[in-house]
Amino acid sequence: MMPLVSVVILNWNGISLLQKFIPILIKYNSCNYQIYVIDNGSTDESVDWLQKNYPDDIKLITLNENYGFAKGYNEGLKQIESDYYILLNSDVAVSNNWCEPLIDFLEKNKDYAALQPKILSFSNPEYFEYAGAAGGYVDKWGYPFCRGRIFNTIEKDTGQYDDITDIFWASGACFVIRSSIYNQLGGFDERFFAHMEEIDLCWRIQHLGYKLACIPQSKIYHLGGASLQYNDPKKLFLNIRNNYLMLYKNLPPYIFRKVYKVRHLIEYLMILFYFITGKFSNIKAISLAHKDFDNLKKYYDPKINSETTKFLYPRSILIDYFLRNKKIFSKLKFHYVQN
């Protein structure tokens, strides 16, 4: 019996992206998936356009306000019955036979709960895309990086990461997960609103003893930067606050306290840099991120499997990148294998 597969797009005022990428998604539906669009309270013509142009191809779920990435997906997925969810950004172009390798792998490997494909740049297809590349990892101080992208160094795809590999986190640009695991964990943490909620969910998946992988036989092309630009103060606020929340929830307390002290020192240096360069809105964003984290952490009673800390990159990616000039993943000599 064929599994039920649902490709689910979260939309907020993204009619231009839907017009560009929905036809591609329908064209390459060889996996016989059902397409859903969860509309996050859009005020543009998104809903009318979908109803007029794709009344039979797309099932529409409308929410009454913009709940953000995390709660938007949680609310919408409550209305979808499926074996697998493929959470797909609205600015992604899929390719021929992109779905089959993902679902086939999960069908054959029951110890894996979530996956991502190889993610390439829509604007520059020979290169990996910033948000996910060929699979994500986290260093000992909580900084995420990817095979194919460390900080702002993005590698050209020459097939160097074409092996199926265990990863620490799968990108929210194309996040493939067993629906049973998603629902068991309560989905994304809604307090994150947006950014790093997928890394937090991937970490919680590993607390249950499941594994994650990148399946490079599946390729997609991500436009990127469609919600917030990479240097936007709001994105800086969300990334810092949510990173602290993620670490607080998933690290043993004694490790978190050590990480928190080191991260404070690093962010003091960031504040000094932003002061010198006159980016005062970024200074405010960092300050607000710390305050909001202090307010939110009291709501958590983390359920931690300390064994997951062995899957963290055991060095500082900051030191490796900026001081040791290790700017591509292959130079890290990091062989990530989950037991």
C-alpha positions as a printed NumPy array, in Angstrom:
array([[  0.   ,   0.   ,   0.   ],
       [  1.376,   3.39 ,  -0.999],
       [  2.014,   5.774,   1.899],
       [  0.116,   9.04 ,   2.085],
       [  2.447,  11.955,   1.369],
       [  1.451,  15.579,   1.881],
       [  3.486,  18.494,   0.558],
       [  2.56 ,  21.457,   2.723],
       [  3.384,  25.086,   1.932],
       [  2.936,  27.871,   4.454],
       [  2.013,  31.131,   2.756],
       [  1.794,  34.708,   3.942],
       [  1.242,  37.395,   1.319],
       [  3.304,  35.381,  -1.138],
       [  1.172,  35.395,  -4.253],
       [  4.139,  36.13 ,  -6.527],
       [  6.028,  33.118,  -5.147],
       [  2.994,  30.856,  -5.462],
       [  2.524,  31.927,  -9.071],
       [  6.16 ,  31.145,  -9.814],
       [  6.683,  27.869,  -7.96 ],
       [  3.313,  26.078,  -7.654],
       [  3.233,  25.101, -11.372],
       [  6.666,  23.466, -10.978],
       [  5.501,  21.524,  -7.912],
       [  2.454,  20.231,  -9.79 ],
       [  4.526,  19.334, -12.859],
       [  6.895,  17.074, -10.921],
       [  4.294,  15.243,  -8.821],
       [  5.474,  11.738,  -9.684],
       [  5.182,  10.746,  -6.011],
       [  1.399,  11.248,  -6.127],
       [  1.483,  13.633,  -3.181],
       [ -1.369,  15.852,  -2.091],
       [ -0.486,  19.546,  -2.077],
       [ -1.733,  21.755,   0.757],
       [ -1.299,  25.473,   1.209],
       [ -1.735,  26.818,   4.72 ],
       [ -2.495,  30.5  ,   4.392],
       [ -1.25 ,  32.486,   7.389],
       [ -3.826,  35.284,   7.309],
       [ -2.689,  36.805,   4.006],
       [ -3.995,  40.221,   3.004],
       [ -2.934,  39.956,  -0.653],
       [ -4.729,  37.968,  -3.374],
       [ -3.107,  34.633,  -2.512],
       [ -6.268,  32.81 ,  -1.448],
       [ -8.387,  34.061,  -4.342],
       [ -5.667,  33.159,  -6.833],
       [ -5.323,  29.604,  -5.489],
       [ -9.083,  29.039,  -5.424],
       [ -9.453,  30.319,  -8.971],
       [ -6.489,  28.559, -10.561],
       [ -6.048,  25.31 ,  -8.59 ],
       [ -9.396,  24.324,  -7.047],
       [ -8.733,  20.598,  -7.666],
       [ -4.934,  20.369,  -7.372],
       [ -4.456,  22.155,  -4.054],
       [ -6.233,  21.868,  -0.732],
       [ -6.358,  25.217,   1.019],
       [ -6.284,  25.722,   4.778],
       [ -6.886,  29.306,   5.881],
       [ -5.825,  30.732,   9.225],
       [ -7.234,  33.988,  10.557],
       [ -3.898,  35.681,  11.283],
       [ -0.154,  35.417,  10.73 ],
       [  0.952,  32.89 ,  13.349],
       [  4.535,  32.738,  12.094],
       [  6.318,  29.67 ,  10.77 ],
       [  6.066,  27.475,  13.866],
       [  2.451,  27.929,  14.944],
       [  1.273,  28.385,  11.369],
       [  2.458,  24.899,  10.48 ],
       [  1.214,  23.413,  13.753],
       [ -2.288,  24.792,  13.261],
       [ -2.482,  23.76 ,   9.631],
       [ -1.089,  20.261,  10.075],
       [ -3.779,  19.49 ,  12.646],
       [ -6.144,  19.345,   9.664],
       [ -4.004,  17.015,   7.534],
       [ -3.97 ,  13.22 ,   7.777],
       [ -0.867,  11.748,   6.203],
       [  1.972,   9.299,   6.775],
       [  4.622,  11.848,   5.812],
       [  4.714,  15.622,   5.847],
       [  6.981,  17.459,   3.421],
       [  7.088,  21.042,   4.647],
       [  8.137,  23.096,   1.652],
       [  8.94 ,  26.798,   1.502],
       [  6.887,  28.787,  -0.981],
       [ 10.086,  29.931,  -2.74 ],
       [ 11.32 ,  26.451,  -3.69 ],
       [ 11.5  ,  24.902,  -7.156],
       [ 11.45 ,  21.116,  -7.023],
       [ 13.023,  18.956,  -9.733],
       [ 12.206,  15.744, -11.552],
       [ 11.952,  12.708,  -9.229],
       [ 12.685,  14.824,  -6.162],
       [ 10.178,  13.118,  -3.88 ],
       [ 10.772,   9.404,  -4.425],
       [ 14.277,   9.136,  -2.88 ],
       [ 13.05 ,  10.829,   0.296],
       [  9.982,   8.675,   0.878],
       [ 11.723,   5.496,  -0.257],
       [ 14.491,   6.067,   2.293],
       [ 12.027,   6.573,   5.149],
       [ 10.027,   3.509,   4.121],
       [ 13.175,   1.358,   4.256],
       [ 14.835,   2.926,   7.325],
       [ 12.455,   3.028,  10.268],
       [ 15.118,   4.412,  12.616],
       [ 15.147,   7.716,  10.681],
       [ 12.47 ,  10.281,  11.466],
       [ 13.305,  13.315,   9.3  ],
       [ 15.229,  14.172,   6.134],
       [ 16.147,  16.934,   3.766],
       [ 17.193,  16.897,   0.094],
       [ 20.217,  18.613,  -1.383],
       [ 19.325,  22.306,  -1.43 ],
       [ 20.799,  24.383,  -4.236],
       [ 20.449,  28.066,  -5.034],
       [ 17.616,  28.946,  -7.389],
       [ 19.471,  32.085,  -8.472],
       [ 22.824,  30.328,  -8.916],
       [ 22.087,  26.605,  -9.362],
       [ 25.73 ,  25.493,  -9.41 ],
       [ 26.03 ,  26.514,  -5.764],
       [ 24.448,  25.336,  -2.537],
       [ 21.816,  27.508,  -0.914],
       [ 22.434,  29.213,   2.418],
       [ 19.493,  27.689,   4.304],
       [ 20.383,  24.019,   4.603],
       [ 22.78 ,  23.18 ,   1.741],
       [ 23.58 ,  19.448,   2.148],
       [ 22.537,  19.088,   5.781],
       [ 22.995,  20.933,   9.04 ],
       [ 25.098,  20.599,  12.182],
       [ 25.653,  22.521,  15.424],
       [ 28.975,  23.235,  17.12 ],
       [ 29.8  ,  22.992,  20.835],
       [ 28.723,  26.611,  21.421],
       [ 25.428,  26.294,  19.597],
       [ 26.295,  27.804,  16.213],
       [ 24.632,  26.084,  13.22 ],
       [ 26.452,  25.385,   9.966],
       [ 26.008,  23.109,   6.96 ],
       [ 27.759,  20.807,   4.569],
       [ 28.276,  23.237,   1.751],
       [ 27.817,  26.449,   3.757],
       [ 29.712,  27.758,   6.758],
       [ 28.711,  31.293,   7.721],
       [ 28.705,  33.237,   4.441],
       [ 31.023,  30.906,   2.533],
       [ 28.831,  28.942,   0.135],
       [ 30.42 ,  26.115,  -1.836],
       [ 29.932,  25.174,  -5.451],
       [ 28.236,  21.806,  -5.828],
       [ 30.709,  19.492,  -7.542],
       [ 29.204,  16.296,  -6.158],
       [ 31.406,  16.422,  -3.061],
       [ 28.397,  15.84 ,  -0.793],
       [ 26.458,  13.32 ,  -2.868],
       [ 26.615,  10.614,  -0.217],
       [ 23.617,   9.918,   2.027],
       [ 24.806,  11.201,   5.391],
       [ 23.516,  11.509,   8.931],
       [ 22.937,  15.132,   9.929],
       [ 22.05 ,  17.002,  13.098],
       [ 19.287,  19.144,  11.593],
       [ 17.249,  19.268,   8.406],
       [ 16.396,  22.565,   6.782],
       [ 12.932,  24.074,   7.107],
       [ 13.135,  24.97 ,   3.406],
       [ 12.25 ,  21.337,   2.673],
       [ 11.626,  19.408,   5.864],
       [ 10.499,  15.796,   5.493],
       [  9.179,  14.078,   8.614],
       [  7.07 ,  11.145,   9.723],
       [  3.742,  12.602,  10.802],
       [  3.647,  10.282,  13.825],
       [  6.902,  11.736,  15.172],
       [  5.858,  15.315,  14.436],
       [  2.629,  14.818,  16.351],
       [  4.29 ,  12.902,  19.186],
       [  6.602,  15.866,  19.795],
       [  3.846,  18.456,  19.445],
       [  5.354,  19.873,  16.27 ],
       [  7.406,  23.046,  16.231],
       [  7.868,  25.082,  19.39 ],
       [  5.435,  27.943,  18.815],
       [  7.304,  30.36 ,  21.072],
       [ 10.058,  30.461,  18.445],
       [  7.643,  32.137,  15.972],
       [ 10.216,  31.764,  13.159],
       [ 13.891,  30.744,  12.735],
       [ 15.657,  27.722,  14.286],
       [ 12.412,  25.966,  15.179],
       [ 13.412,  23.165,  12.803],
       [ 16.792,  22.728,  14.548],
       [ 15.041,  22.536,  17.901],
       [ 12.6  ,  19.937,  16.563],
       [ 15.466,  17.912,  15.056],
       [ 17.254,  17.927,  18.417],
       [ 14.103,  16.728,  20.152],
       [ 13.779,  13.975,  17.553],
       [ 17.236,  12.774,  18.572],
       [ 16.232,  12.79 ,  22.243],
       [ 13.761,  10.055,  21.216],
       [ 16.588,   8.032,  19.67 ],
       [ 15.754,   8.642,  16.002],
       [ 18.189,   9.734,  13.308],
       [ 18.136,  12.301,  10.488],
       [ 19.779,  12.344,   7.075],
       [ 20.388,  14.332,   3.927],
       [ 19.353,  12.51 ,   0.753],
       [ 21.271,  14.246,  -2.073],
       [ 19.631,  12.111,  -4.759],
       [ 16.74 ,  14.507,  -4.238],
       [ 17.444,  18.081,  -5.372],
       [ 15.516,  21.291,  -4.901],
       [ 16.315,  24.921,  -5.697],
       [ 15.644,  27.524,  -3.015],
       [ 15.3  ,  31.222,  -3.759],
       [ 16.003,  32.193,  -0.133],
       [ 15.605,  35.413,   1.813],
       [ 11.923,  35.663,   0.929],
       [ 10.695,  36.306,   4.478],
       [ 13.423,  38.38 ,   6.122],
       [ 16.713,  39.531,   4.649],
       [ 19.787,  37.973,   6.221],
       [ 20.973,  41.245,   7.85 ],
       [ 17.55 ,  42.325,   9.118],
       [ 17.571,  43.308,  12.855],
       [ 14.371,  41.296,  13.403],
       [ 16.08 ,  38.199,  12.037],
       [ 19.089,  38.877,  14.292],
       [ 16.728,  39.124,  17.279],
       [ 14.945,  35.873,  16.418],
       [ 18.144,  33.972,  15.69 ],
       [ 19.814,  34.938,  18.987],
       [ 16.735,  34.511,  21.165],
       [ 15.706,  31.24 ,  19.548],
       [ 19.232,  29.867,  19.649],
       [ 19.308,  30.42 ,  23.415],
       [ 15.886,  28.812,  23.802],
       [ 17.004,  25.815,  21.763],
       [ 20.18 ,  25.353,  23.819],
       [ 18.355,  25.843,  27.115],
       [ 15.791,  23.198,  26.154],
       [ 18.183,  20.583,  24.801],
       [ 21.479,  20.822,  26.699],
       [ 22.083,  19.475,  30.199],
       [ 21.981,  22.459,  32.615],
       [ 25.668,  22.331,  33.523],
       [ 26.658,  22.466,  29.843],
       [ 24.163,  25.217,  29.071],
       [ 25.57 ,  27.446,  31.824],
       [ 29.052,  27.15 ,  30.327],
       [ 27.786,  27.807,  26.795],
       [ 25.747,  30.792,  27.985],
       [ 28.804,  32.489,  29.472],
       [ 30.875,  32.023,  26.315],
       [ 28.047,  33.223,  24.081],
       [ 27.619,  36.354,  26.215],
       [ 31.264,  37.214,  25.669],
       [ 30.934,  36.722,  21.912],
       [ 27.844,  38.921,  21.768],
       [ 29.561,  41.699,  23.726],
       [ 32.14 ,  41.716,  20.922],
       [ 29.313,  41.831,  18.379],
       [ 27.815,  44.837,  20.164],
       [ 31.18 ,  46.602,  20.068],
       [ 31.429,  45.939,  16.324],
       [ 27.91 ,  47.212,  15.673],
       [ 28.623,  50.312,  17.767],
       [ 31.749,  51.092,  15.741],
       [ 29.903,  50.56 ,  12.458],
       [ 26.837,  52.528,  13.567],
       [ 24.377,  49.637,  13.38 ],
       [ 22.47 ,  50.638,  16.51 ],
       [ 19.316,  48.751,  15.528],
       [ 21.357,  45.521,  15.687],
       [ 22.556,  46.396,  19.192],
       [ 18.942,  46.853,  20.245],
       [ 18.029,  43.512,  18.659],
       [ 20.691,  41.683,  20.707],
       [ 19.573,  43.348,  23.927],
       [ 15.924,  42.505,  23.294],
       [ 16.829,  38.906,  22.427],
       [ 18.463,  38.426,  25.836],
       [ 15.53 ,  39.998,  27.671],
       [ 12.976,  37.918,  25.803],
       [ 14.929,  34.73 ,  26.438],
       [ 14.973,  35.462,  30.175],
       [ 11.197,  35.934,  30.085],
       [ 10.478,  32.794,  28.071],
       [ 12.8  ,  30.238,  29.665],
       [ 10.641,  29.998,  32.796],
       [  7.963,  28.263,  30.714],
       [ 10.185,  25.279,  29.919],
       [ 10.805,  22.057,  31.789],
       [ 13.256,  20.385,  29.37 ],
       [ 13.18 ,  16.615,  28.789],
       [ 16.811,  15.955,  27.877],
       [ 18.715,  12.929,  26.636],
       [ 22.29 ,  13.964,  27.4  ],
       [ 23.556,  11.413,  24.851],
       [ 22.635,  13.83 ,  22.045],
       [ 25.496,  16.148,  23.03 ],
       [ 27.93 ,  13.682,  21.446],
       [ 26.445,  14.57 ,  18.054],
       [ 27.532,  18.214,  18.358],
       [ 30.604,  19.338,  16.453],
       [ 33.211,  19.16 ,  19.254],
       [ 35.084,  22.347,  18.293],
       [ 34.255,  26.011,  17.825],
       [ 33.16 ,  26.688,  14.253],
       [ 33.987,  30.365,  14.854],
       [ 37.621,  29.594,  15.64 ],
       [ 37.909,  27.049,  12.829],
       [ 36.43 ,  29.457,  10.298],
       [ 37.952,  32.794,  11.268],
       [ 41.286,  31.785,  12.847],
       [ 42.131,  28.427,  11.292],
       [ 40.793,  29.36 ,   7.828],
       [ 38.652,  26.223,   7.588],
       [ 35.931,  27.743,   5.469],
       [ 34.536,  24.629,   3.816],
       [ 33.021,  21.572,   5.47 ],
       [ 35.527,  19.053,   4.113],
       [ 38.369,  20.861,   5.907],
       [ 36.744,  20.253,   9.292],
       [ 37.487,  16.533,   9.194],
       [ 34.209,  16.033,  10.963],
       [ 32.659,  12.601,  10.442],
       [ 29.188,  12.809,  11.912],
       [ 27.718,   9.371,  12.581],
       [ 24.732,   8.647,  14.788],
       [ 24.725,   5.283,  16.523]])
